[in-house]
Amino acid sequence: MGTVVDDAASVEFHAFFERHYAELSRLAHLLTGEADAADDLAADALLALWHRWDRVRAADHPVAYARGVVANMARTRIRSAVRERRRISLFWSQREEKTENPDIAGVVDVQEALRRLPFRKRACVVLRHAFDLSEKDTALALGVSVGTVKSQTSKGMAELQRLLGSEGVPQRVHATMARGGETGGTDR
């Protein structure tokens, strides 16, 4: 008897995986800025979802739940990287690499500007503009209120505008992220 339920759950999870893996990988890439790690992060998130599959499939919005898991894992990865950089800087002095008014290609500009945003602002901007999610769906994915999504998206876009200059920032951000944030190579 248990095998039938397990088989049904396995088939259902496999379909969910096939349908959403690429999207979750893209989300991980845009949140972390690390193309190489995005697939691993999405796979780790899906593994975590599989371990809680009964809870996930019973959720009102399983995809939002999955996006939230990816966002949390991305946040953990970023925090870990920041801690590691701090540890390294204790041992080696780093030269200042700030560039005043950088003049680089549009995609690289947007990616760098996104990396500078605090995680929650970046997550709101990415989910709203790259994934065209509604404020409600973004709030569900991040586990925050709709008001938080509105304010963080607005502040994030203002910060991007400050970082990138005022000329057509929403269009540049949307165009860059709509292509998956790739600077070359194959699409994911």
C-alpha positions in Angstrom: 0.0 0.0 0.0 2.7 2.5 1.0 4.5 1.9 -2.3 1.5 3.2 -4.4 1.5 6.5 -2.4 5.3 6.7 -2.6 5.2 6.0 -6.4 2.5 8.7 -6.9 4.5 11.2 -4.8 7.6 10.3 -6.7 5.9 10.9 -10.1 4.3 14.1 -8.9 7.7 15.4 -7.6 9.5 14.4 -10.8 6.9 16.4 -12.8 7.4 19.4 -10.4 11.1 19.1 -10.8 11.0 19.0 -14.6 8.6 22.0 -14.7 10.4 24.3 -12.2 14.1 23.3 -12.1 15.3 25.8 -14.8 13.3 28.6 -13.2 14.7 27.9 -9.7 18.2 27.7 -11.1 17.7 31.1 -12.9 16.4 32.6 -9.6 19.4 31.3 -7.8 21.7 32.7 -10.4 20.1 36.2 -10.3 20.1 36.2 -6.5 23.7 35.1 -6.0 25.3 36.3 -9.2 27.0 33.0 -9.4 26.2 31.1 -12.6 28.2 28.0 -11.6 26.6 27.7 -8.2 23.0 28.3 -9.4 22.4 24.7 -10.6 23.7 23.3 -7.4 21.7 25.6 -5.3 18.5 24.8 -7.2 19.3 21.0 -6.9 19.9 21.4 -3.2 16.6 23.3 -2.8 14.7 20.6 -4.7 16.3 17.9 -2.6 15.1 19.8 0.5 11.7 20.0 -1.1 11.6 16.3 -1.8 12.3 15.6 1.9 9.3 17.7 2.8 7.3 16.8 -0.3 4.1 15.9 1.6 4.1 19.4 3.2 5.1 21.1 -0.1 2.4 19.5 -2.2 -0.2 20.3 0.4 0.8 24.0 0.3 -1.5 26.5 -1.4 1.4 27.7 -3.6 4.1 25.0 -4.0 6.1 27.0 -6.5 6.1 30.0 -4.1 7.3 27.6 -1.3 10.1 26.4 -3.6 11.1 30.0 -4.5 11.3 30.8 -0.8 13.6 27.8 -0.2 15.9 28.9 -3.0 15.9 32.5 -1.7 16.7 31.3 1.8 19.5 29.1 0.5 20.9 31.9 -1.6 20.8 34.2 1.4 22.7 31.6 3.4 25.3 31.2 0.6 25.8 35.0 0.4 26.2 35.3 4.2 28.7 32.5 4.2 30.7 34.1 1.4 30.7 37.5 3.2 31.9 35.8 6.4 34.6 34.0 4.4 35.7 37.3 2.8 35.9 38.9 6.3 38.1 36.0 7.6 40.4 36.3 4.6 40.7 40.1 5.0 41.9 39.5 8.6 45.0 37.8 7.1 45.6 39.7 3.9 45.2 43.3 3.3 43.0 44.0 0.4 43.4 46.9 -1.9 40.4 49.1 -2.5 38.8 48.2 -5.8 36.1 50.8 -6.0 35.8 52.5 -9.3 34.2 55.9 -9.6 31.6 56.0 -12.4 32.3 52.6 -14.0 31.8 52.5 -17.8 31.1 48.8 -18.6 28.6 46.9 -20.8 24.9 47.1 -19.8 24.5 43.5 -18.6 27.6 43.7 -16.5 26.5 47.0 -15.1 23.2 45.6 -14.0 24.7 42.4 -12.6 27.2 44.3 -10.5 24.5 46.8 -9.3 22.3 43.9 -8.3 25.2 42.4 -6.3 25.5 45.6 -4.3 21.8 45.5 -3.2 21.1 44.0 0.2 19.6 40.5 -0.2 15.9 41.4 0.4 15.9 44.3 -2.0 17.7 42.2 -4.6 15.3 39.3 -4.2 12.2 41.7 -4.5 13.7 43.3 -7.7 14.6 40.0 -9.3 11.3 38.3 -8.6 9.2 41.3 -9.7 11.2 42.3 -12.8 12.9 39.1 -14.0 10.1 36.7 -13.1 7.3 39.2 -13.5 5.7 38.0 -10.3 3.0 40.0 -8.7 3.6 41.7 -5.4 1.5 39.0 -3.7 3.5 36.1 -5.3 6.8 37.8 -4.4 5.6 38.2 -0.8 4.6 34.5 -0.8 8.0 33.4 -2.1 10.0 35.5 0.4 7.7 35.0 3.4 7.1 38.8 3.8 4.2 41.1 3.6 3.0 42.7 0.3 3.9 46.1 1.9 7.5 44.9 2.4 7.7 43.8 -1.2 6.4 47.2 -2.4 8.9 49.1 -0.2 11.9 46.9 -0.9 11.3 46.8 -4.6 10.9 50.6 -4.7 14.0 51.1 -2.6 15.9 48.5 -4.7 15.0 50.2 -8.0 16.0 53.6 -6.5 19.3 52.2 -5.5 19.8 50.7 -8.9 18.9 54.0 -10.5 21.5 55.7 -8.3 24.1 53.1 -9.1 23.4 52.9 -12.9 22.4 56.5 -13.6 18.9 57.7 -14.3 18.6 56.7 -17.9 16.0 53.9 -18.4 17.0 51.8 -15.4 13.7 49.8 -15.1 13.9 48.9 -18.8 17.7 48.0 -18.6 17.1 45.9 -15.5 14.1 44.1 -16.9 15.9 43.5 -20.3 19.0 42.2 -18.6 17.2 39.9 -16.2 14.6 38.7 -18.8 17.5 37.2 -20.7 18.5 35.3 -17.5 21.3 37.7 -16.6 23.6 35.8 -18.9 26.5 37.6 -20.4 27.2 34.9 -23.0 27.0 31.2 -23.5 23.9 29.1 -23.5 20.6 30.0 -22.0 19.6 28.1 -18.9 
